[in-house]
């Protein structure tokens, strides 16, 4: 019985991550900021559960990209992005969004 519950929970967590990914794709596209425009949404995964999700973004250009400034900007935008996610996901509680920006070669890490 617990084995089936774990499988269902994993499926539901992945479903939520897909919903968050879709919502953030649209929300980030609407942001008028050159730092955010240079980011590509690479993945959304439970961290460690779906009550908290890790959003990995990758800069589309490497020359002169300011990782710290982009991450700071994402933190400023987080309340609005979380509201956009809340409008799209089918959950009572919206997950906490944890952003990380990585070099393209680190995406698999």
C-alpha positions in Angstrom: 0.0 0.0 0.0 2.7 2.5 0.9 4.5 1.6 -2.4 1.4 2.7 -4.4 1.1 5.9 -2.3 4.7 6.7 -3.0 4.2 6.2 -6.7 1.1 8.4 -6.7 2.9 11.1 -4.7 5.8 11.1 -7.1 3.5 11.4 -10.0 1.6 14.3 -8.4 4.9 16.0 -7.5 6.1 15.7 -11.1 2.7 16.9 -12.4 3.0 20.0 -10.2 6.5 20.6 -11.4 5.3 20.6 -15.0 2.5 23.0 -14.1 5.0 25.3 -12.3 7.3 25.1 -15.4 4.5 26.1 -17.7 3.3 28.9 -15.5 6.9 30.3 -15.1 7.6 30.0 -18.8 4.7 32.4 -19.5 5.4 34.6 -16.5 9.1 35.1 -17.2 8.4 35.8 -20.9 6.2 38.8 -19.7 9.0 40.3 -17.6 10.6 43.3 -19.3 14.1 43.0 -17.9 17.3 42.3 -19.9 18.7 40.1 -17.2 15.6 37.9 -17.2 15.4 37.9 -21.0 18.8 36.2 -21.1 17.6 33.3 -19.0 16.2 30.0 -20.2 14.1 27.8 -17.9 15.9 24.5 -17.8 14.1 22.5 -15.1 11.7 22.5 -12.2 12.1 19.7 -9.6 10.9 19.0 -6.1 13.3 20.2 -3.5 13.0 17.7 -1.7 9.2 17.6 -2.0 6.8 19.5 -4.1 6.1 22.0 -1.2 9.3 23.5 -2.4 10.5 23.4 -6.0 13.9 24.2 -7.4 13.9 26.2 -10.6 17.1 26.0 -12.6 17.7 28.6 -15.2 20.6 28.9 -17.7 21.8 32.1 -19.3 21.5 32.1 -23.1 24.8 34.0 -23.3 27.9 33.4 -21.3 30.0 36.5 -22.1 29.5 39.1 -19.4 26.4 37.6 -17.8 26.0 38.8 -14.2 24.8 35.7 -12.3 24.5 37.5 -9.0 22.4 40.4 -10.4 20.1 38.0 -12.3 19.5 36.0 -9.1 18.9 39.1 -7.1 16.3 40.2 -9.7 14.6 36.8 -9.5 14.3 37.2 -5.8 12.7 40.6 -6.3 10.3 39.1 -8.8 9.5 36.0 -6.7 6.3 37.2 -5.0 4.7 38.1 -8.4 6.0 34.9 -10.0 4.6 32.9 -7.1 1.3 34.6 -7.6 1.4 33.7 -11.3 2.1 30.1 -10.4 -0.8 30.1 -7.8 -3.2 31.2 -10.6 -2.2 28.2 -12.7 -1.6 25.2 -10.4 -4.2 22.9 -8.9 -3.1 22.9 -5.3 -4.2 24.4 -2.0 -0.7 25.6 -1.2 1.6 27.1 -3.7 5.1 25.7 -3.5 8.0 27.8 -2.4 10.1 28.8 -5.4 13.9 28.4 -5.1 15.8 29.8 -8.0 19.3 28.8 -9.2 21.2 30.0 -12.2 23.8 27.7 -13.6 26.3 27.7 -16.4 25.0 25.6 -19.3 27.5 22.9 -18.7 26.2 22.5 -15.1 22.6 21.8 -16.1 23.0 18.0 -15.5 24.3 18.5 -12.0 
